[in-house]
Amino acid sequence: MPRMSNGRHPHFMSPQFWYSSLPEALAAARDSNRSVLVQLGRMSCGGCRALVEKVVAKEEIHEYLDQHYVCLAQDLDKLDPDVQALLTPLVGLERTPYCLYVSSDGRVVHHSSGGRPPAVFLTELIEGVSRDR
């Protein structure tokens, strides 16, 4: 049974609302005609912290996420089976944080790994939405 989200990221401070289960995030995405951003990382990962607390917190990125995405955060060491199923067929995810850009019907349309500056992350977000349409 999926855990209901309290809206907080499991590890880091963030102004973004974060879901904690894929079924819950997909339902919200379908209801609002948005895509799903799945952020996977670890509490001990400096790149994961930077992505959530510095990049996602930037006003233009936070606003873009609110308009186009439902956000889901998962700990790589405690993955829900639904999220693990999304990761299994993927290649090229070498460094945390991992980001999956998922359509509201549950297809991974784009993915990336490793830390990146805000402008690159925003470009990836835009790419994820364009591939979902």
N, C-alpha and C positions, 0 to 999 in steps of 0.2 A: 504494500500500500504506500503510495507516495506521501512524502512529508509535505505538509503545507508550508509555504514560504512565509517568513516573517519580514521579507523584503530586504534583509541585510546580507551582505556578502559574508560567507562563512569565516573569512580570515582578516579582511582589511576594511578600513573605513572607506565609504564610498557614498556619494550622493545618489547613485543609481539604485533603482529598485531591482533586486535580484531574486529570481525564483530559485527553488531548491530541488525541483523535480522536473524531468523532461515532459511527462504528460501534462502537468500543470502549465508549463511554459508554452507548449504547443497549443493547448486549448485557448490560452490568452492571446497567442499570436493569431489563431484563426478568428477569434472574436473581434480582433482589432485590425485585421488585414495587415499584419506586420510579419517580419522574419524573426528568427530566434538567433541570438548570439550566445554560444556556449563557451564560457571561459573556464579553462581547466588549469589548475595550478596547485602549488603547495605553499603552506604558510612560510616555510623556510626559503622560498625562492624570491630573491631580490627583484628579478624581472617581473614576477607576478605582482608583487607589491607595487612596483612602479607603474605597471599597466593600470591597475585598479585605482590607486590613490593619486596618481599624477596625470595619466593620459585620459582615462575615462572621466576624471573630475574636471577636465577642461570644459569650459562652457559650451563651445561649439560641438564637441564630441558628445557631451551629455545630452544636449538638445537633439542632435541627430539620432542618438540611440532612442530617446523618448519618442521621436516621431516614427522611426522605422523598425525598431527592434523591441522584442521582449528579451530580457537578459536572464541567463541561467548561469550560476556559478557552481562548480563542482571541485572537490578535492580529489586530486589524482590518486591518492591512496585509499579513498573511500568511494569509488565511483558507483553510482546506481547502475544496475544491469542495462537499463535503457540507453544510458549515455555510453557505456562500454560497447554496446552494439554499434553505435555510430562510429566509434574509433577503430573498430576491428579492421575494416577494409582499407583504411587510409595509410598512405605512405608519405614520407617527407616530414613527419612531425618529429623533429629532433631535439628541440630545446623548449623548455617551458618559458613563458606560458603558451599554452595551445589555445587557439580560438577556432571554433567551428561556426560557420555561417549556414544556418539550417532553414529550409523553407517551412512554412506552416504545416505542410503535410509530412514533415519529418525527413526530408532528403538533405544531405550535406551538399551544398552548392559551391562551397569554397572553404578553404582552411588555411591556417598559417601557424607558425610557431616561432618562438623567440621574442625578445623585447624589440620594440620599434618606437620611433618617435611619433608624436601625435599626428603629423601630416600623413605619414605612411599608414597609420591605423585608420584614419578617416578615409583614405583612399580604399583600403580593404573593406571597410563598412559599406561604402558606396558600391564597390564591386559585388559584394555579397547580395545586396538588394537588387542590383541589375540582373544578376544570374537567377534570382528567385522569380522574376517577373516573366 
